[in-house]
Amino acid sequence: MSRICEFPGMAKPHDDLKPATRLVTAGRKPEWTGAAVNPPVWRTSTHLYENCAALETGRHVNADGVFHYGARGGPTQWALADALTALEPGAAGTMLYPTGLAAPVCALLAVLKAGDELLVSDNSYDPTRTFAQRWLKNFGVTTRFFDPLDVAGFAGMIADKSRAVLLENPGSLTMEVCDVPALSAAAKAGGLAVLLDNTWAGPTGFQALAHGADMSILALTKHVGGHSDLMLGSVTATAEYYTRLRRSSLQLGQQASPDDCALALRGLRTMDVRLRQSTASGLSIARWLQARDDVAQVLFPPLPGSPGHELWRRDFTGACGLLTFVLKGRDEAARAGLIDALRLFGIGYSWGGFESLVLPVNPERDRAVTPWPPAFLDQADRQAVRLWIGLEDPGDLIADLDQAFGAIKPA
């Protein structure tokens, strides 16, 4: 047996390892991998017991690593959950879900009940907002939105019924970087659970629990999958909240496919190098866009001069290639013409795969308390374009953007 298999997956042996090394070593316990490098794909609904005594014991043990029934997973799922837990210092465990949206939904249901109030940052993912405003409302939960950049305003909103806050850092459309430690401190002073969608940077770029979150939510469909061929989500939680999260998730029948988990484990091993390349290419393209007279603003936290750059420098250790830019003085038809002229950017939802993508985005449709365009933009500059920068040569992507700008008539 290889030396690396003597300890992978265990939280404590990973404490002194850098995140890039943890990505390679975590989740590879020898009882799950044997002599193989990767855990096999365990496709099973039924786990057989040796005798009635073992069957009875299994009923009372609810933990990864212990067979019970397929709904509680097997070695393939356990390996992925274990690896994700090892990436978040202070984590007690990770639950897996069949989609990225199922992750925040189950996290919210673990901490809220009828009569409670949820506070949501106004830059949050639209499907999560919809769940809060419609489904949670049906269950007697009130939702209020707040400006993610206004810490004092948020603290002043906390009421007796407030039980949780949902943050996204940065927002996946408009890239606001919020002060997670300050917001978390205010939330915990009011007795609120802090849930953070950490998909943009992931645990290698932003350690959510170490910065004050109680649950770190990831759409594994994005960076962890990395190849646009799976749907998956996860929530990694502190000891204070993990038991509640696990119990409610299993009661809701949530589990991830072992095949998708195997693909996610494969993607996890190369995530660091992919994110480094995507970030570097994204920064090159952001600088090129920033220098154009027909671009009003580039929204990309690693870019000097972009809103939120100073907070990003303070709190983050990495990023990704997801960015937004705003056209200067152009209308919706011009934006559509620019996007349609692109050759190397596919028009499609999601991001985090190896291929570059583009979308027209309309943040004003998903705002409750913060305006779009924001105060630092002219009111005529509202046509936003979101780019996901994949693994193509950045020079080719810049050339493609350049010809697309040239394809639309001047303002």
Secondary structure, 3 states (H helix, E strand, C coil): CCHHHHCCCCCHHHCCCCHHHHHHHCCCCHHHHCCCCCCCCCCCCCCCCCCHHHHHHHHCCCCCCCCCCHHHCCHHHHHHHHHHHHCCCCCCEEEEECCCCHHHHHHHHHHCCCCCEEEEECCCCHHHHHHHHHHHHHCCCEEEEECCCCHHHHHHHCCCCEEEEEEECCCCCCCCCCCHHHHHHHHHHCCCEEEEECCCCHHHHCCCHHHCCCEEEECCCCCCCCCCCCCCEEEEECHHHHHHHHHHHHHCCCCCCHHHHHHHHHHHHHHHHHHHHHHHHHHHHHHHHHCCCCEEEEECCCCCCCCCHHHHHHHCCCCCCEEEEEECCCCHHHHHHHHHHCCCCEECCCCCCCCCEEEEECHHHHCCCCCCCCCCCCCCCCCEEEEECCCCCHHHHHHHHHHHHHHCCCC
